[in-house]
């Protein structure tokens, strides 16, 4: 009897330890991720990227790129705030695992193994949990997305369709959990994660979607939901939808940050104090700071008092302190870039710095650069305005360059002949995309991103308007003459 009680206590302690690892701590702590590639195979990927998905960390810590041919080991660290799934990208494969602030995790990757449980093995913190988590998430994210949910219908019908699909997903999760004896908290995490995964697939977060995005099923002010890396996207989508309903906000000049902040604060004040509200405010303030060449708006103590957790105040002050600093690598060679030559043929560039290439090809010109992906909706929305902008500067000393990342070659070939003719077109393969996004995290925040090289060869990365803000673009370009 005594031995049985001891065994039960040990089992309870083990379960409590596992569960405690995926509770939100809401502290910032240095977190270490290290590992190695333990075998060689033919045509093995050369680039490995560790992607911290915590959206509050410094941008230069988000993507960490390693060239495996040079060293089979990788090691990185960052101060993270949220317990959240994090990602390793090795070639075209993604491995999701769970990380908490202060964790030290070691990962062995054996690309010769077809069994995912043998291909990726964890030790250190959360080892038992993550050895179950990786294969389960591959199964979970491989489930079919909803084909038809008409988000333009009545709210009651849309929510009913959404919940029906959720029941199907939950049944699949429960079946997997029973079959593979999944740690209960992983299944609990999954049932929350799929809510935001699906929402981000079907919502466009236009103004009319703000009511749907705030439905009780999403529990948008339940801060425990930050364990899903898709939850922050939902929060920003929800807030964006609210602001699109505010005509004062939509009519405000994109660089009038002071007015935008005042409107944002009014919107924020209607939300309950929470980590969710903190993140929304932090995200917008960080975006405004990164978009401006100087701090031309006032972030004062009254705004700081809106935060419920001082961590966000610290991060905003850090971003403000470095607002005028642009850390661009002086020479960053990248392999795997192709371009469309003057004869309409595709050629490969040697291992080279793309910005150095552009400066030499368009010497003494202003170079307006769009970084996009073929599948990106907002990128496609800019195509008509981009065409108009090219026409404005036809036969003038302004060059338009389009860098296609994270896309399929055949999709790029299709889109450049139809939508991007009249500019310089470059394609980055998987390795080149990983290298570029890892090197330039200080200004590359996602698709689309716009930058300018001025006539002196300086790379300008802040406050560059997109083509749809055509008068603002013209003003910026003309000021560089």
C-alpha positions in Angstrom: 0.0 0.0 0.0 2.8 2.4 1.0 4.7 1.6 -2.3 1.5 2.3 -4.3 1.1 5.7 -2.6 4.7 6.6 -3.3 4.2 5.6 -7.0 1.0 7.7 -7.2 2.9 10.7 -5.7 5.7 10.3 -8.2 3.3 10.0 -11.1 1.4 13.1 -9.8 4.7 15.0 -9.5 5.8 14.1 -13.0 2.4 15.2 -14.4 2.5 18.4 -12.4 6.0 19.1 -13.7 4.9 18.6 -17.3 1.8 20.7 -16.9 3.7 23.5 -15.3 5.9 23.7 -18.3 3.1 24.9 -20.6 1.5 27.4 -18.2 2.1 31.0 -19.1 4.6 32.6 -16.7 4.6 36.2 -18.1 8.2 36.9 -17.3 11.1 37.5 -19.6 14.0 35.1 -19.3 16.9 34.0 -21.5 16.0 30.9 -23.4 18.6 28.7 -25.1 18.0 26.4 -28.2 20.9 24.3 -29.4 21.3 21.2 -31.4 23.1 19.3 -34.1 22.7 17.4 -37.4 23.8 13.9 -36.5 24.1 12.3 -39.9 24.7 13.2 -43.6 22.5 12.3 -46.5 22.6 13.1 -50.2 21.2 16.5 -51.1 20.7 17.5 -47.5 19.5 21.1 -46.9 22.3 23.5 -46.3 20.3 26.1 -44.3 18.7 25.6 -40.9 16.7 28.4 -39.3 15.5 28.7 -35.7 12.4 30.9 -35.6 11.4 32.3 -32.2 7.6 32.9 -32.6 7.3 35.1 -29.5 6.2 38.4 -31.2 7.6 40.6 -28.4 11.3 39.8 -28.8 13.8 41.9 -30.7 13.5 41.6 -34.4 17.1 40.6 -34.9 16.5 37.6 -32.6 13.4 36.2 -34.4 15.2 34.4 -37.2 18.5 32.7 -36.6 20.2 31.3 -39.7 22.9 28.6 -39.8 24.8 27.2 -42.7 25.0 23.5 -41.9 27.8 22.7 -44.4 30.1 24.9 -42.3 29.1 23.6 -38.9 26.8 20.7 -37.9 25.9 22.5 -34.7 23.6 25.4 -34.0 23.1 27.5 -30.9 21.0 30.6 -30.3 19.3 32.3 -27.4 16.7 35.1 -26.8 14.9 36.7 -23.9 11.3 35.4 -24.5 8.2 36.4 -22.6 5.5 33.9 -23.8 5.4 30.2 -23.5 4.7 29.3 -27.1 5.4 26.9 -29.9 8.6 27.7 -31.7 9.9 26.5 -35.1 13.0 25.0 -36.7 13.0 25.2 -40.5 15.4 22.7 -42.1 15.2 22.9 -45.9 11.5 22.6 -46.6 10.6 20.9 -43.3 9.2 22.6 -40.3 9.5 21.2 -36.7 7.3 22.9 -34.1 8.1 22.5 -30.4 7.1 24.2 -27.2 9.4 26.7 -25.4 8.9 28.5 -22.0 10.9 31.5 -20.7 14.2 30.2 -19.2 14.2 26.9 -21.0 17.4 25.2 -22.2 16.6 22.8 -25.0 18.9 20.5 -27.1 17.7 19.0 -30.4 19.3 16.2 -32.5 18.1 16.1 -36.1 18.9 13.0 -38.1 17.7 13.6 -41.7 18.4 10.0 -42.6 15.4 8.8 -40.5 12.0 8.7 -42.1 10.2 8.2 -38.7 9.7 11.7 -37.3 10.1 10.4 -33.8 13.6 9.3 -34.6 14.4 12.2 -36.9 14.0 14.8 -34.2 14.9 14.0 -30.6 14.8 16.4 -27.7 16.7 16.6 -24.4 16.8 19.2 -21.7 13.7 21.1 -20.6 10.3 19.9 -21.9 12.1 16.9 -23.5 9.3 14.3 -22.9 6.6 16.8 -23.9 8.4 17.9 -27.1 9.2 14.4 -28.2 5.4 14.0 -28.4 4.7 17.5 -29.5 6.7 17.4 -32.8 5.0 14.4 -34.5 1.6 15.5 -33.2 1.9 19.0 -34.6 2.9 17.6 -38.0 -0.3 15.6 -37.9 -2.4 18.5 -36.6 -1.1 21.0 -39.2 -1.6 18.4 -41.9 -5.3 18.2 -41.4 -7.4 19.8 -44.1 -8.4 23.4 -43.7 -12.1 24.4 -44.1 -13.0 24.6 -47.8 -16.1 26.8 -47.4 -17.1 29.0 -44.6 -18.9 32.0 -45.9 -17.8 34.8 -43.6 -20.0 37.3 -45.4 -23.2 35.6 -44.2 -25.1 36.3 -40.9 -22.9 36.2 -37.8 -25.0 33.4 -36.2 -24.6 31.2 -39.3 -20.9 31.9 -39.7 -20.1 31.1 -36.1 -22.2 27.9 -36.3 -20.2 26.8 -39.4 -16.9 27.6 -37.6 -17.9 25.6 -34.4 -19.0 22.7 -36.6 -15.6 22.5 -38.2 -14.0 22.9 -34.7 -15.9 19.8 -33.5 -14.5 17.8 -36.5 -11.0 19.0 -35.6 -11.4 18.2 -31.9 -12.6 14.7 -32.7 -9.4 14.2 -34.7 -7.3 15.5 -31.8 -9.1 13.3 -29.3 -8.6 10.2 -31.5 -4.9 10.9 -31.9 -4.5 11.5 -28.2 -6.2 8.2 -27.3 -4.2 6.2 -29.9 -0.8 7.6 -29.0 -1.4 8.3 -25.3 -0.8 12.0 -25.7 0.1 14.1 -22.7 -3.3 15.7 -21.8 -2.0 19.3 -21.9 -0.8 18.9 -25.5 -4.4 18.0 -26.6 -5.7 20.9 -24.5 -3.2 23.3 -26.3 -4.2 21.9 -29.7 -7.9 22.6 -29.2 -7.1 26.3 -28.6 -4.4 26.5 -31.3 -6.7 25.2 -34.1 -9.2 27.9 -33.3 -6.7 30.7 -34.3 -5.1 28.6 -37.1 -8.5 28.3 -38.8 -9.5 31.9 -38.1 -6.3 33.2 -39.7 -7.0 31.0 -42.8 -10.6 32.2 -43.3 -10.8 35.8 -41.9 -9.5 38.7 -43.9 -10.1 40.9 -40.8 -11.8 43.7 -42.8 -13.9 46.2 -40.8 -17.0 44.0 -41.0 -15.2 41.1 -39.4 -14.4 42.8 -36.1 -17.6 41.4 -34.6 -16.9 37.9 -35.7 -13.3 38.0 -34.5 -14.5 39.0 -31.1 -17.0 36.2 -30.6 -16.8 34.4 -27.3 -15.3 31.3 -28.9 -12.0 33.2 -29.4 -11.7 34.4 -25.7 -9.5 37.2 -27.0 -8.7 38.5 -23.5 -7.7 35.1 -22.1 -4.0 35.6 -22.0 -3.3 31.8 -21.8 -4.1 31.7 -25.5 -0.7 33.1 -26.3 0.6 29.6 -26.2 -0.7 29.4 -29.8 1.7 31.3 -32.1 -1.4 32.2 -34.2 -3.2 34.0 -31.4 -1.3 37.3 -31.7 -2.2 37.4 -35.4 -5.9 37.1 -34.4 -5.5 39.9 -31.9 -3.9 42.2 -34.4 -6.5 41.2 -37.1 -9.3 42.0 -34.7 -7.8 45.4 -33.8 -7.1 46.2 -37.5 -10.8 45.4 -38.2 -11.9 47.8 -35.5 -9.6 50.6 -36.7 -10.9 50.1 -40.3 -14.3 50.9 -39.0 -13.0 54.3 -37.7 -13.1 56.8 -40.6 -10.8 59.2 -38.7 -8.1 56.5 -38.5 -8.5 55.4 -42.2 -8.3 59.0 -43.5 -5.3 59.8 -41.4 -2.0 60.2 -43.3 0.0 57.0 -42.9 2.9 59.0 -41.4 0.8 61.0 -39.0 1.7 58.7 -36.1 0.6 61.1 -33.3 -3.0 61.1 -34.6 -3.0 57.4 -35.2 -1.7 56.8 -31.6 -4.5 59.0 -30.1 -7.1 57.0 -32.0 -5.5 53.7 -31.0 -5.5 54.7 -27.3 -9.2 55.5 -27.5 -9.8 52.0 -28.9 -7.5 50.4 -26.4 -9.3 52.1 -23.5 -12.5 50.2 -24.4 -10.7 46.9 -23.8 -10.2 45.2 -20.4 -6.7 45.5 -18.8 -4.9 42.3 -19.8 -1.8 40.8 -21.4 -3.9 40.7 -24.6 -4.5 44.4 -24.5 -0.8 45.0 -23.6 0.3 43.1 -26.7 -2.1 45.0 -29.0 -0.8 48.3 -27.8 2.9 47.1 -27.9 2.5 45.8 -31.4 1.1 49.0 -32.8 3.6 51.2 -31.0 6.5 49.0 -32.2 5.2 49.2 -35.8 4.9 53.0 -35.6 8.4 53.3 -34.2 9.9 51.0 -36.8 8.1 52.9 -39.6 9.5 56.3 -38.7 12.9 57.7 -39.3 12.7 59.7 -36.1 10.4 59.7 -33.1 8.1 62.4 -34.4 5.3 61.4 -32.1 5.0 61.5 -28.3 5.1 58.2 -26.4 4.7 59.4 -22.8 4.1 58.2 -19.3 0.3 58.3 -19.8 0.6 55.7 -22.6 3.0 53.6 -20.5 0.4 53.6 -17.7 -2.0 51.7 -20.0 0.2 48.6 -19.8 -0.5 46.1 -17.1 2.9 44.4 -17.3 6.1 46.5 -17.2 7.8 44.2 -19.7 6.1 45.9 -22.6 7.1 49.3 -21.3 10.7 48.1 -21.2 10.5 46.8 -24.8 9.0 50.0 -26.2 11.7 52.1 -24.5 14.3 49.8 -26.0 12.8 50.2 -29.5 12.7 54.0 -29.0 16.4 54.1 -28.0 17.5 52.5 -31.2 15.0 54.1 -33.6 17.7 56.1 -35.5 20.1 53.1 -35.8 20.1 51.1 -39.0 22.3 48.0 -38.8 22.7 46.8 -42.4 25.4 44.1 -43.0 28.1 45.7 -45.2 28.4 42.6 -47.3 26.1 39.7 -47.0 26.5 37.2 -49.8 23.5 35.0 -50.6 23.4 31.9 -52.9 20.3 30.9 -54.8 19.2 34.1 -56.4 17.9 34.2 -60.0 16.9 37.2 -62.1 15.1 38.0 -65.4 17.7 39.5 -67.8 17.1 42.1 -70.5 16.3 39.4 -73.0 13.6 37.8 -70.9 15.7 34.8 -69.9 16.3 33.6 -66.3 19.9 33.7 -65.1 21.5 32.8 -61.8 23.5 35.2 -59.7 26.7 33.9 -58.1 27.1 34.1 -54.3 26.6 37.8 -53.9 25.1 40.7 -52.0 21.8 41.6 -53.7 21.9 45.2 -52.6 25.4 45.6 -54.0 24.2 44.1 -57.3 21.3 46.6 -57.4 23.5 49.6 -56.7 25.9 48.7 -59.5 23.1 47.9 -62.0 21.2 51.2 -61.3 24.1 53.5 -60.5 23.1 57.1 -59.6 19.4 56.2 -59.6 16.8 56.0 -56.9 15.8 52.4 -56.5 12.4 51.6 -55.1 12.3 47.9 -53.9 9.3 45.7 -53.1 9.9 42.5 -51.3 6.9 40.2 -51.9 5.6 36.6 -52.2 3.4 35.3 -55.0 0.8 34.0 -52.5 0.6 37.2 -50.4 -2.8 38.9 -50.6 -1.6 42.3 -49.6 1.2 42.1 -52.1 -1.2 41.3 -54.9 -3.4 44.2 -53.8 -0.5 46.6 -54.5 0.0 45.5 -58.1 -2.3 48.1 -59.8 -0.8 50.9 -57.8 2.7 49.6 -58.5 2.0 49.7 -62.3 0.7 53.3 -62.0 3.8 54.3 -60.0 6.1 52.9 -62.7 4.3 54.9 -65.3 4.8 58.1 -63.3 8.5 57.6 -63.4 8.8 56.2 -66.9 12.0 57.4 -68.7 13.2 59.0 -65.4 16.1 58.1 -63.2 14.1 55.8 -60.9 14.4 52.0 -61.0 11.7 49.7 -59.7 12.9 46.3 -58.3 10.8 43.4 -57.2 12.4 40.7 -54.9 10.3 37.5 -54.8 10.9 35.4 -51.6 9.3 32.3 -50.2 7.5 31.3 -53.4 7.5 28.7 -56.1 9.6 29.3 -59.2 6.8 28.6 -61.6 4.5 31.0 -59.7 7.1 33.7 -60.0 7.6 33.1 -63.7 3.8 33.5 -64.2 3.4 36.7 -62.1 6.4 38.6 -63.5 5.2 38.3 -67.1 1.7 39.5 -66.2 2.1 41.9 -63.3 5.7 43.0 -62.8 7.0 43.7 -66.3 8.6 47.1 -66.5 10.8 46.5 -63.4 13.8 44.4 -62.4 12.7 41.0 -61.1 14.7 38.7 -58.8 13.7 35.3 -57.3 15.1 33.8 -54.1 15.0 30.0 -53.7 14.3 28.4 -50.3 17.9 28.8 -49.0 18.2 32.3 -50.3 14.9 33.3 -48.7 16.1 31.8 -45.4 19.4 33.7 -45.6 17.8 37.0 -46.5 15.1 36.9 -43.9 17.7 35.9 -41.3 20.1 38.7 -42.2 17.7 41.5 -42.5 15.3 41.0 -39.6 16.0 44.7 -38.6 13.8 45.9 -41.4 12.1 42.8 -43.0 8.9 42.3 -41.0 6.9 40.3 -43.6 5.3 40.6 -47.0 5.2 43.1 -48.5 8.2 45.2 -47.3 9.3 48.3 -49.1 12.8 49.9 -49.0 14.7 52.5 -51.1 18.3 52.8 -52.2 19.0 56.5 -52.7 21.4 58.0 -55.3 24.3 57.8 -52.8 23.8 54.1 -52.3 22.2 54.4 -48.8 19.6 51.8 -47.9 16.5 53.6 -46.5 14.2 51.2 -44.6 11.9 53.3 -42.4 8.9 55.3 -43.4 8.8 54.0 -47.0 5.2 54.1 -48.2 3.6 51.4 -50.3 2.5 52.1 -53.9 -1.2 52.5 -52.9 -0.1 55.6 -50.9 1.1 57.0 -54.2 1.3 60.7 -53.3 3.4 59.8 -50.3 5.7 57.6 -52.4 6.1 60.3 -55.0 7.0 62.8 -52.3 9.6 60.5 -50.8 11.2 59.7 -54.2 11.2 63.3 -55.4 12.9 64.4 -52.1 15.8 62.2 -53.0 16.6 63.9 -56.3 
